[in-house]
């Protein structure tokens, strides 16, 4: 019998929970460690649609990147995602910053997809790479084409050879990235773009969903190899954010 605990322990070897950032809430967040896994679904986010899809497909475990419970809950009522998980006996294991930090996790997956040979430095949640010289426009265009999305960027006007990156909402890390020409992330605020120009680097924001979703099929593949007798399902989520032409 394969249990939720078996999945939890395996995921903890891929992305040790002890590495999570202090503000994070990764781990076993809903359910019963001793429950037998009938089928497992993998998602970037656990939302109501993911819960409904898991029910439809007979999956009683969802493994996600983003935590389904992030801060203290003051209500636990019908219609909320956590309630619907619990009331339908669907377990939830969420691997957020540990998967960002892990070898082969979100950052390494994005770097490989973009064709960068990435390496780590002091802060393990970031990745660095030396690339063939590019302009901000050409690098942003390459990222947009590869990820199939629109990209925002602030151009420092300098040639880009050294880059740092952090998927998702990693713009704040550009201040501690050291000597780089460009920082690539998912989300950035208006002041982040201004600050990037002030410190002389190009900032590229390629989308939270777009920079992190590529890890989902990677995780599906690893879980299939580890648990060949359990059906592992990619829920195939779309970005909830739409763009006008």
N, C-alpha and C positions, 0 to 999 in steps of 0.2 A: 504493500500500500504506500503510495506517495502522498505525503502530507504537505500542508502549507509550510510547516517547519522545514521540510526538505528544500523547498524553494527559497525560503528565507535564508537558510544557512548557505546555500549555493550563491545567492545574490550577494551575501556578505563576504564571500571570497572574491567575487568580481569587483565589488565596490564597498570596501569595509565601512560600516556605519560609524566607526570611531573617527573617521576622517571628516565627517560632516561639519559644516560651519556651525558656530554656536547658535545662530539665529534660525537654523533650519529645523525641520521636523520630519526627518526621514525614518523609515523603518516599518514595522508591522503596525498599521494604524487602525484597521478595522478587522474584527473577526476572531478566529480560533486557530491557534497554531497547530492543533491536533486534528483539524478537519482534513478529510481525504480530498485531494484535488481531483475533480472530475475532468476539467479542462481549464486552461489558463488563457486569459486575454492580456495583451500588452498594449499600453496606450501612453501617449505623452501626458494627457490630462484625464482624470476621472471626473467626468461630468454626467448629467442625467442620461445623455445619449449613450455614453459608454456603458453605463449600468444597464440600460435597456438592451443594448447589443449583447452584452455578456449574458443576460437572461435568455435572450433569443437563441444564442449559440450554446447554451448549457454550460457556460464557464462559471465556476464558483470561486475563482481567484482572478483579480486584476493586478498586474504589475505595472506601475506607472513611474514616470519620471517626477512629475510635480506632486507634492503632497496633497492628498484629498482633505486633510485637516492641517491647516497651517498655523493658526493662532487659536487662542482659547474660544471654545464654542459656548455661547450663552443659551442656545436653543438647539433641540434635537427633535425635529418634527417631521411629519410626513411631507415628502416632496423635497426635503434637503438630501443632498447626495449621500452623506454619511448614514442618515436614517434608512434610505432606500437600499444601501449596501447591506446594512445590518439586518433589516427586515426580510431581505431576500437571501440571507446566508451567503453573501458574496464577500470574500475576504479581500483586503487591500494591502499590498506591500508597495511602499513608495520610496524610490531611490533617487533623491534629488542631488544635492551637492556631492555626495559620494560618487555618483555616476559622472558628474562633471570632472571630478578630480582623477578618477580611475583611469588606468591605462586601457585604451580601447573604448573609453566612454564618450560622452558628448563632444568634448573638445577634440579628441584624437579622430573621431569619426568625421567631424566637419573638416578638419585639416586634411585628412586623406581625400575626402570628396573634392576639395578645392585644389588638390595636387601639391600640397605643402608638406615638406618633411619637418614635422614639428618636434620640439623638445621642450622640457620643463626647466624652470629655474627655481628660485626660492619659494615663490607662491605656487603650489601645485595645481591650483584651479585654473591657471593661465597656461597657454601654449605659445611658443615663440617659433619663428622660422625666418630663414634667410631666403629671399626669393629673387628671381631675375628682375632687374630694374623695371619698374612700372610707374605710370602716372596714377594719380588718384582716380581719374575717370576710367582708365583701362582696367584697374584692379576692381573697382566697383562694378564695372560692366561684366567682368569675368565672374564675380560672385553672383550677380543678378542672373546671369545666363545659367550658371551651374545649379542654382537653387530654384530657378523658375519663378522669380519674384522681383518686385521693385525694391531698390536699395536707396537709402538716404546716405549722403556723405558730405563732410566738410573738407575741402581741399586746402591743405597747407601750402600747396604750390611747390613742394619739394619732391624730388624723385624718391620712390619707395623701394627700399631694399630689405629693411628689417621690420618685421611685423610682430605684433602680439595679438592674442585673441582670447576671448572668453564668450562662450555661447550664452544665449538668454539675455538677462539684464545685467551685463557685466561692465557697463561703461565706466563705473566708478573706479574700476581697477586700472584704467589707463594711467592714473596719476602715479602708480607705483610700478609701472612696467619698465622704467629705466630708459635707456637710449634706444628708441624705436622711431620709425618713420610713420607707421600707421597702426591703428588699433581697430580690430574687427570685433563686433559684438552683434547681439540681436536688437536690443532696445537702447535708445539714448534719448535724453531730454534736450530741449533747446539749449540750456546752459552748458550741457556737456559738449555740444558742437562748438560753442563759443570758447569754452575752456580749452578744448583740443587745439584750436587755432592759436590761442594765447601761449600754449606750451610748445607750439611748433610741430604738431603731428596731424596727420589726416585721420579722421574718425569715420568709420563706416558702420552703419546700422542696417543689418540685413534681415531683421525680423526675428522675434522671439521664437515663434513656431518654426520658421524656416531653418534656423540655425540648430535647433534641438531635435526636431522630428527625425532627422536621418539616423539617430541612434536606435529608434524603435525596431526597424528590421534587423539591425545588428543584434539587438537583445533577443528578438524572436529566434534568430538562428542559433544563438548560444543556448537558449533554453531548450530548443528542439534537440540539440546534440546531447545535452545533459539529461533530458527526460524524454527519451524517444517513444515511450509508451503513453505519454500524455499529449493530448491535442493542444498545440500552442497557436493562438489566433492573433493576428495583427488586426486591430480594429479599424485601421486605415482612416484616421481622423484627418479632417481638413482644417485649415486655418480658420478660426472663427472671425477673423478680421477680413473685411472685404475692401477692395480698392476701386475707385472710380477711374475711368479712362481719361 
